[in-house]
Amino acid sequence: MSNRMKQYTKVVKRFLTLATPAIATSILATLPSQAATIAYSESKFNINNFSSSPLSVKVLTDTVTKTISTGGQVTADANAEAKFNVDANNSASNLSFSQAQGQGDGYTGSAESFAAIIGYDFTVDKEFSFDFSGLFNLKTSIDDALTERANARGEFLYKLYDSDTGNLLDSFKISGNLSTIGNNDAFVFEPSSSITFDSSQTSIDKSFGGTQEYALTSFKGKYSRTFDKSTRLTLIESKSNQVSVYTVPEPSTILGSLFSCTMFGAVSIRKRKRASSAALFVNKDLRSV
């Protein structure tokens, strides 16, 4: 054996001696844990006591869920409901709900929901008004900040249009995003100037940062807008809610994988050197024939 090969062998043996404890630690670290992740997004809106009736109405709902497991446990649920009653009370309501939960090691789950109510051609001579109440709720929770992620998003949007011109007359928006762990947390509450809230039944609460986050608002109030001439109005209220939970590899797992790749490469280099030496001897023998 040449001096260079002897030196290479010593280096490899020394590396294996130092790395063996790290390999054992890496294997233990990849064993499934019982940590859990939860992401929750919900929105509700109720309207009653319309001052006038729409000529026609429409409701829309949709839900999508997806789960993939490579060892852990994961569930995803979504629900959406909407109704618009044109009668003596003229009421409308909808809700959108999405939730995902995961536990163990190796999973991803997501849920999306959407609900909308549309009232076409409210004929208004002087004033358009209605009473309303609602809820907007986002929550995320994880146990292990190194390997778990939970995200929750939601948007509530109310818009009032002039049916003849298509111009947007009023809007009311609530939106939020929670990213655990992450720096993309946000909460927006933008009401119209035509809205009067009942302060005793309206609240906003939020907490960003850490392994448990939330953004919550419940509200109740009245919408009222006056017009100086007969106007036809279209009301659109919609909400969408999305959540996702998933796991990411632990740092020790990544290091273990890198070590495996390094050792595989070292063994491959050694084999190639041996093969090259053998080929060299064969070529010498052929030239001597």
ZADREN-390817 format. One record per residue (C-alpha): x, y, z; residue number from 1. Coordinates in pm, 1 decimal. Example, Ala and Ser with C-alpha at 12.3 -4.5 7.8 and 13.67 -1.06 7.14 Angstrom:
# ZADREN-390817
<r u="1230.0" v="-450.0" w="780.0" resi="1"/>
<r u="1367.0" v="-106.0" w="714.0" resi="2"/>
//
This chain:
# ZADREN-390817
<r u="0.0" v="0.0" w="0.0" resi="1"/>
<r u="137.0" v="344.2" w="-95.9" resi="2"/>
<r u="203.8" v="615.1" w="162.7" resi="3"/>
<r u="-81.7" v="821.9" w="18.3" resi="4"/>
<r u="-330.3" v="533.5" w="52.4" resi="5"/>
<r u="-211.8" v="467.7" w="410.1" resi="6"/>
<r u="-264.1" v="832.7" w="497.2" resi="7"/>
<r u="-613.6" v="830.5" w="339.9" resi="8"/>
<r u="-707.7" v="516.0" w="536.3" resi="9"/>
<r u="-595.8" v="675.0" w="864.3" resi="10"/>
<r u="-804.6" v="985.8" w="793.8" resi="11"/>
<r u="-1116.3" v="778.4" w="718.4" resi="12"/>
<r u="-1073.3" v="565.0" w="1032.7" resi="13"/>
<r u="-1029.1" v="873.9" w="1247.2" resi="14"/>
<r u="-1338.6" v="1035.8" w="1091.2" resi="15"/>
<r u="-1547.0" v="723.4" w="1157.1" resi="16"/>
<r u="-1433.2" v="713.6" w="1519.9" resi="17"/>
<r u="-1536.2" v="1073.8" w="1576.5" resi="18"/>
<r u="-1860.3" v="1048.0" w="1380.8" resi="19"/>
<r u="-2005.0" v="726.7" w="1530.5" resi="20"/>
<r u="-2157.9" v="902.0" w="1836.3" resi="21"/>
<r u="-2304.3" v="1166.7" w="1606.1" resi="22"/>
<r u="-2465.1" v="896.5" w="1390.9" resi="23"/>
<r u="-2627.0" v="737.2" w="1694.9" resi="24"/>
<r u="-2753.4" v="1075.2" w="1812.4" resi="25"/>
<r u="-2893.5" v="1148.2" w="1467.8" resi="26"/>
<r u="-3080.4" v="817.8" w="1455.6" resi="27"/>
<r u="-3233.3" v="878.0" w="1799.7" resi="28"/>
<r u="-3333.9" v="1230.1" w="1702.3" resi="29"/>
<r u="-3531.8" v="1104.9" w="1401.6" resi="30"/>
<r u="-3763.1" v="890.9" w="1614.4" resi="31"/>
<r u="-4124.7" v="1016.9" w="1595.0" resi="32"/>
<r u="-4234.0" v="1257.7" w="1867.3" resi="33"/>
<r u="-4585.0" v="1322.7" w="1994.8" resi="34"/>
<r u="-4583.2" v="1697.4" w="1933.7" resi="35"/>
<r u="-4897.8" v="1848.1" w="1782.1" resi="36"/>
<r u="-4988.1" v="2137.9" w="1554.9" resi="37"/>
<r u="-5325.1" v="2313.0" w="1518.9" resi="38"/>
<r u="-5442.0" v="2581.7" w="1276.8" resi="39"/>
<r u="-5792.0" v="2731.5" w="1293.2" resi="40"/>
<r u="-5966.2" v="2996.7" w="1082.1" resi="41"/>
<r u="-6333.1" v="3096.6" w="1111.2" resi="42"/>
<r u="-6559.9" v="3382.0" w="1006.3" resi="43"/>
<r u="-6933.7" v="3444.5" w="1053.5" resi="44"/>
<r u="-7164.9" v="3725.8" w="946.5" resi="45"/>
<r u="-7536.5" v="3779.7" w="1008.2" resi="46"/>
<r u="-7758.5" v="4051.7" w="860.3" resi="47"/>
<r u="-8119.9" v="4134.2" w="947.9" resi="48"/>
<r u="-8371.2" v="4417.4" w="930.7" resi="49"/>
<r u="-8291.3" v="4527.2" w="577.6" resi="50"/>
<r u="-8464.0" v="4856.2" w="502.1" resi="51"/>
<r u="-8556.6" v="4728.2" w="154.7" resi="52"/>
<r u="-8566.6" v="4399.1" w="-33.4" resi="53"/>
<r u="-8336.7" v="4281.5" w="-314.1" resi="54"/>
<r u="-8480.8" v="4195.0" w="-652.7" resi="55"/>
<r u="-8284.3" v="3868.4" w="-656.7" resi="56"/>
<r u="-8028.3" v="3689.6" w="-440.2" resi="57"/>
<r u="-7746.6" v="3438.9" w="-477.1" resi="58"/>
<r u="-7534.8" v="3234.6" w="-235.4" resi="59"/>
<r u="-7199.2" v="3063.9" w="-296.1" resi="60"/>
<r u="-7001.7" v="2807.8" w="-93.9" resi="61"/>
<r u="-6694.0" v="2595.3" w="-153.8" resi="62"/>
<r u="-6452.2" v="2382.9" w="51.6" resi="63"/>
<r u="-6126.4" v="2197.7" w="-17.8" resi="64"/>
<r u="-5917.9" v="1977.2" w="213.6" resi="65"/>
<r u="-5592.2" v="1789.5" w="159.6" resi="66"/>
<r u="-5381.5" v="1563.9" w="381.4" resi="67"/>
<r u="-5056.7" v="1372.5" w="324.3" resi="68"/>
<r u="-4890.8" v="1152.4" w="586.5" resi="69"/>
<r u="-4549.0" v="987.8" w="575.1" resi="70"/>
<r u="-4558.4" v="864.9" w="932.8" resi="71"/>
<r u="-4753.5" v="1114.9" w="1139.3" resi="72"/>
<r u="-5125.1" v="1170.8" w="1189.1" resi="73"/>
<r u="-5308.5" v="1460.2" w="1024.3" resi="74"/>
<r u="-5669.5" v="1574.2" w="976.3" resi="75"/>
<r u="-5823.7" v="1863.7" w="785.7" resi="76"/>
<r u="-6182.7" v="1989.8" w="800.1" resi="77"/>
<r u="-6369.9" v="2266.9" w="621.2" resi="78"/>
<r u="-6728.6" v="2389.0" w="623.4" resi="79"/>
<r u="-6912.6" v="2668.1" w="444.4" resi="80"/>
<r u="-7277.7" v="2775.1" w="466.4" resi="81"/>
<r u="-7473.8" v="3066.0" w="321.1" resi="82"/>
<r u="-7839.2" v="3169.3" w="305.1" resi="83"/>
<r u="-8037.3" v="3475.0" w="200.1" resi="84"/>
<r u="-8402.5" v="3495.1" w="305.2" resi="85"/>
<r u="-8622.1" v="3740.0" w="119.0" resi="86"/>
<r u="-8932.4" v="3767.9" w="336.3" resi="87"/>
<r u="-9081.9" v="4000.2" w="594.6" resi="88"/>
<r u="-8755.6" v="3999.3" w="791.0" resi="89"/>
<r u="-8511.9" v="4006.1" w="495.2" resi="90"/>
<r u="-8219.2" v="3830.1" w="662.4" resi="91"/>
<r u="-7892.9" v="3683.5" w="535.3" resi="92"/>
<r u="-7605.1" v="3493.5" w="693.0" resi="93"/>
<r u="-7299.3" v="3288.0" w="609.4" resi="94"/>
<r u="-7006.8" v="3116.3" w="774.8" resi="95"/>
<r u="-6671.3" v="2977.9" w="667.9" resi="96"/>
<r u="-6462.2" v="2743.1" w="880.2" resi="97"/>
<r u="-6127.8" v="2566.7" w="822.5" resi="98"/>
<r u="-5918.4" v="2360.4" w="1062.5" resi="99"/>
<r u="-5614.3" v="2130.3" w="1038.3" resi="100"/>
<r u="-5435.3" v="1925.2" w="1305.3" resi="101"/>
<r u="-5121.1" v="1716.2" w="1295.0" resi="102"/>
<r u="-4926.7" v="1494.7" w="1531.4" resi="103"/>
<r u="-4608.3" v="1292.6" w="1507.5" resi="104"/>
<r u="-4338.2" v="1313.8" w="1243.7" resi="105"/>
<r u="-4400.0" v="1351.4" w="871.1" resi="106"/>
<r u="-4728.8" v="1509.1" w="758.4" resi="107"/>
<r u="-4893.1" v="1800.8" w="583.0" resi="108"/>
<r u="-5256.2" v="1909.0" w="594.4" resi="109"/>
<r u="-5453.8" v="2202.1" w="458.2" resi="110"/>
<r u="-5813.3" v="2323.5" w="442.7" resi="111"/>
<r u="-5986.5" v="2605.7" w="256.9" resi="112"/>
<r u="-6342.7" v="2736.1" w="276.4" resi="113"/>
<r u="-6538.6" v="3010.0" w="105.0" resi="114"/>
<r u="-6888.7" v="3154.3" w="150.0" resi="115"/>
<r u="-7066.7" v="3450.9" w="-6.1" resi="116"/>
<r u="-7408.7" v="3616.2" w="-17.9" resi="117"/>
<r u="-7521.3" v="3852.7" w="-293.5" resi="118"/>
<r u="-7827.9" v="4074.2" w="-299.6" resi="119"/>
<r u="-7904.6" v="4229.8" w="-637.7" resi="120"/>
<r u="-8089.1" v="4554.6" w="-699.1" resi="121"/>
<r u="-8204.7" v="4687.4" w="-365.1" resi="122"/>
<r u="-8422.2" v="4982.5" w="-468.8" resi="123"/>
<r u="-8352.4" v="5268.1" w="-227.4" resi="124"/>
<r u="-8536.7" v="5600.9" w="-226.4" resi="125"/>
<r u="-8357.4" v="5770.4" w="60.7" resi="126"/>
<r u="-8187.8" v="5538.9" w="312.7" resi="127"/>
<r u="-8037.0" v="5190.9" w="297.9" resi="128"/>
<r u="-7975.5" v="5024.8" w="633.9" resi="129"/>
<r u="-7947.0" v="4691.8" w="813.6" resi="130"/>
<r u="-7831.4" v="4545.5" w="1145.6" resi="131"/>
<r u="-7541.9" v="4301.0" w="1159.5" resi="132"/>
<r u="-7320.5" v="4090.1" w="1384.0" resi="133"/>
<r u="-7012.9" v="3884.7" w="1313.2" resi="134"/>
<r u="-6707.2" v="3692.8" w="1424.8" resi="135"/>
<r u="-6354.0" v="3658.9" w="1289.4" resi="136"/>
<r u="-6118.6" v="3412.0" w="1457.0" resi="137"/>
<r u="-5766.2" v="3288.4" w="1374.8" resi="138"/>
<r u="-5561.2" v="3055.2" w="1595.9" resi="139"/>
<r u="-5236.9" v="2859.9" w="1558.9" resi="140"/>
<r u="-5049.2" v="2638.5" w="1801.6" resi="141"/>
<r u="-4736.9" v="2419.9" w="1780.5" resi="142"/>
<r u="-4534.3" v="2225.3" w="2036.9" resi="143"/>
<r u="-4195.5" v="2205.1" w="1863.7" resi="144"/>
<r u="-4061.6" v="2523.1" w="1704.4" resi="145"/>
<r u="-3784.1" v="2329.9" w="1527.4" resi="146"/>
<r u="-3998.1" v="2082.5" w="1335.0" resi="147"/>
<r u="-4359.4" v="2207.0" w="1326.9" resi="148"/>
<r u="-4534.3" v="2481.2" w="1134.5" resi="149"/>
<r u="-4892.7" v="2613.4" w="1145.8" resi="150"/>
<r u="-5050.8" v="2884.5" w="931.6" resi="151"/>
<r u="-5396.2" v="3043.6" w="941.3" resi="152"/>
<r u="-5538.4" v="3307.7" w="709.0" resi="153"/>
<r u="-5877.4" v="3468.2" w="670.9" resi="154"/>
<r u="-6059.5" v="3752.0" w="499.5" resi="155"/>
<r u="-6404.1" v="3901.2" w="548.5" resi="156"/>
<r u="-6520.7" v="4154.4" w="290.3" resi="157"/>
<r u="-6842.9" v="4353.6" w="256.0" resi="158"/>
<r u="-6897.8" v="4572.1" w="-52.4" resi="159"/>
<r u="-7187.3" v="4789.3" w="-167.1" resi="160"/>
<r u="-7213.1" v="4886.7" w="-534.7" resi="161"/>
<r u="-7429.1" v="5115.0" w="-743.9" resi="162"/>
<r u="-7604.2" v="4860.3" w="-967.3" resi="163"/>
<r u="-7634.7" v="5101.5" w="-1259.7" resi="164"/>
<r u="-7281.5" v="5243.4" w="-1269.3" resi="165"/>
<r u="-7088.7" v="4961.6" w="-1102.2" resi="166"/>
<r u="-6917.8" v="5211.2" w="-871.7" resi="167"/>
<r u="-6806.4" v="5090.3" w="-529.6" resi="168"/>
<r u="-6990.9" v="5296.4" w="-267.6" resi="169"/>
<r u="-6884.9" v="5136.5" w="60.6" resi="170"/>
<r u="-6672.2" v="4855.5" w="200.8" resi="171"/>
<r u="-6587.3" v="4680.8" w="526.1" resi="172"/>
<r u="-6279.0" v="4457.5" w="549.2" resi="173"/>
<r u="-6130.0" v="4227.0" w="810.6" resi="174"/>
<r u="-5825.2" v="4017.1" w="728.5" resi="175"/>
<r u="-5550.3" v="3838.4" w="914.2" resi="176"/>
<r u="-5257.2" v="3602.2" w="884.3" resi="177"/>
<r u="-5078.0" v="3389.7" w="1143.1" resi="178"/>
<r u="-4750.0" v="3214.5" w="1063.6" resi="179"/>
<r u="-4615.7" v="2999.3" w="1345.9" resi="180"/>
<r u="-4316.6" v="3013.1" w="1353.4" resi="181"/>
<r u="-4267.5" v="3317.4" w="1128.5" resi="182"/>
<r u="-4272.4" v="3693.0" w="1086.1" resi="183"/>
<r u="-4577.1" v="3724.9" w="860.5" resi="184"/>
<r u="-4839.4" v="3786.5" w="1129.6" resi="185"/>
<r u="-5093.8" v="4056.9" w="1048.7" resi="186"/>
<r u="-5442.9" v="4175.7" w="1138.3" resi="187"/>
<r u="-5650.2" v="4440.1" w="956.7" resi="188"/>
<r u="-5985.1" v="4588.6" w="1067.3" resi="189"/>
<r u="-6116.3" v="4850.1" w="822.4" resi="190"/>
<r u="-6484.5" v="4944.2" w="870.2" resi="191"/>
<r u="-6685.9" v="5185.2" w="660.5" resi="192"/>
<r u="-6768.5" v="5532.8" w="787.2" resi="193"/>
<r u="-7135.8" v="5436.5" w="741.7" resi="194"/>
<r u="-7108.2" v="5175.7" w="1018.2" resi="195"/>
<r u="-7191.1" v="5236.2" w="1383.6" resi="196"/>
<r u="-7068.0" v="4966.1" w="1622.7" resi="197"/>
<r u="-7224.0" v="4863.3" w="1951.2" resi="198"/>
<r u="-6920.4" v="4919.6" w="2175.8" resi="199"/>
<r u="-7051.9" v="4686.9" w="2446.1" resi="200"/>
<r u="-7058.7" v="4395.2" w="2200.2" resi="201"/>
<r u="-6755.4" v="4472.1" w="1986.5" resi="202"/>
<r u="-6401.6" v="4367.4" w="2078.5" resi="203"/>
<r u="-6063.7" v="4301.0" w="1919.5" resi="204"/>
<r u="-5793.2" v="4082.9" w="2073.0" resi="205"/>
<r u="-5470.0" v="3949.8" w="1925.9" resi="206"/>
<r u="-5140.9" v="3792.6" w="2030.3" resi="207"/>
<r u="-4845.2" v="3749.8" w="1793.1" resi="208"/>
<r u="-4519.1" v="3564.9" w="1854.9" resi="209"/>
<r u="-4422.3" v="3238.2" w="2021.0" resi="210"/>
<r u="-4571.4" v="2895.2" w="1962.1" resi="211"/>
<r u="-4933.7" v="3000.8" w="2020.1" resi="212"/>
<r u="-5090.0" v="3292.9" w="1833.6" resi="213"/>
<r u="-5437.8" v="3430.1" w="1775.5" resi="214"/>
<r u="-5635.4" v="3717.2" w="1626.3" resi="215"/>
<r u="-5999.3" v="3750.2" w="1728.9" resi="216"/>
<r u="-6275.9" v="4002.5" w="1684.0" resi="217"/>
<r u="-6648.5" v="3985.9" w="1751.0" resi="218"/>
<r u="-6868.8" v="4276.3" w="1651.9" resi="219"/>
<r u="-7224.6" v="4405.0" w="1632.0" resi="220"/>
<r u="-7359.5" v="4720.6" w="1476.6" resi="221"/>
<r u="-7570.1" v="4898.3" w="1218.6" resi="222"/>
<r u="-7504.4" v="5007.5" w="862.6" resi="223"/>
<r u="-7682.8" v="5318.8" w="733.4" resi="224"/>
<r u="-7631.4" v="5532.0" w="422.6" resi="225"/>
<r u="-7853.8" v="5799.2" w="271.3" resi="226"/>
<r u="-7904.4" v="5886.1" w="-95.4" resi="227"/>
<r u="-8034.9" v="6203.1" w="-255.8" resi="228"/>
<r u="-8213.7" v="6014.6" w="-532.9" resi="229"/>
<r u="-8359.8" v="5672.6" w="-607.3" resi="230"/>
<r u="-8072.3" v="5424.5" w="-635.5" resi="231"/>
<r u="-8037.8" v="5055.3" w="-708.3" resi="232"/>
<r u="-7778.0" v="4878.4" w="-495.8" resi="233"/>
<r u="-7594.5" v="4545.6" w="-507.7" resi="234"/>
<r u="-7459.1" v="4401.9" w="-182.9" resi="235"/>
<r u="-7179.8" v="4142.4" w="-181.5" resi="236"/>
<r u="-7045.9" v="3990.2" w="139.1" resi="237"/>
<r u="-6782.2" v="3715.5" w="120.7" resi="238"/>
<r u="-6534.1" v="3536.0" w="340.3" resi="239"/>
<r u="-6248.2" v="3294.0" w="283.9" resi="240"/>
<r u="-6047.8" v="3094.5" w="537.3" resi="241"/>
<r u="-5732.2" v="2889.2" w="484.9" resi="242"/>
<r u="-5514.2" v="2682.6" w="719.6" resi="243"/>
<r u="-5213.0" v="2453.4" w="687.7" resi="244"/>
<r u="-4998.8" v="2241.6" w="920.6" resi="245"/>
<r u="-4683.2" v="2048.9" w="837.8" resi="246"/>
<r u="-4352.1" v="1921.3" w="971.1" resi="247"/>
<r u="-3998.7" v="2004.5" w="861.6" resi="248"/>
<r u="-3680.4" v="1793.8" w="911.2" resi="249"/>
<r u="-3495.0" v="1840.1" w="1236.9" resi="250"/>
<r u="-3144.7" v="1990.7" w="1212.8" resi="251"/>
<r u="-2993.0" v="1664.5" w="1341.5" resi="252"/>
<r u="-3169.8" v="1476.7" w="1062.3" resi="253"/>
<r u="-3025.2" v="1712.2" w="804.0" resi="254"/>
<r u="-2674.6" v="1674.0" w="950.9" resi="255"/>
<r u="-2714.1" v="1298.1" w="951.3" resi="256"/>
<r u="-2817.1" v="1304.3" w="586.3" resi="257"/>
<r u="-2520.5" v="1525.1" w="498.2" resi="258"/>
<r u="-2286.5" v="1288.6" w="682.9" resi="259"/>
<r u="-2430.3" v="990.6" w="496.7" resi="260"/>
<r u="-2376.8" v="1168.4" w="165.4" resi="261"/>
<r u="-2018.5" v="1257.0" w="265.7" resi="262"/>
<r u="-1934.4" v="900.5" w="363.6" resi="263"/>
<r u="-2097.1" v="764.7" w="49.1" resi="264"/>
<r u="-1884.0" v="1003.2" w="-153.0" resi="265"/>
<r u="-1568.3" v="901.8" w="33.9" resi="266"/>
<r u="-1634.9" v="532.5" w="-22.4" resi="267"/>
<r u="-1708.4" v="598.0" w="-389.2" resi="268"/>
<r u="-1380.4" v="787.6" w="-429.2" resi="269"/>
<r u="-1191.8" v="503.7" w="-265.6" resi="270"/>
<r u="-1356.3" v="248.4" w="-494.2" resi="271"/>
<r u="-1277.8" v="458.4" w="-798.9" resi="272"/>
<r u="-912.6" v="483.0" w="-690.9" resi="273"/>
<r u="-895.2" v="107.4" w="-652.0" resi="274"/>
<r u="-1058.1" v="57.5" w="-990.3" resi="275"/>
<r u="-814.5" v="303.7" w="-1149.4" resi="276"/>
<r u="-517.5" v="121.4" w="-996.5" resi="277"/>
<r u="-646.6" v="-212.3" w="-1122.4" resi="278"/>
<r u="-702.9" v="-70.7" w="-1469.4" resi="279"/>
<r u="-348.4" v="69.1" w="-1469.5" resi="280"/>
<r u="-201.4" v="-272.9" w="-1393.0" resi="281"/>
<r u="-415.2" v="-432.9" w="-1665.8" resi="282"/>
<r u="-301.9" v="-173.5" w="-1920.3" resi="283"/>
<r u="64.0" v="-236.3" w="-1827.1" resi="284"/>
<r u="13.9" v="-610.4" w="-1872.9" resi="285"/>
<r u="-149.2" v="-555.9" w="-2214.0" resi="286"/>
<r u="136.9" v="-332.4" w="-2329.0" resi="287"/>
<r u="390.7" v="-595.3" w="-2229.4" resi="288"/>
<r u="223.0" v="-862.0" w="-2446.1" resi="289"/>
//
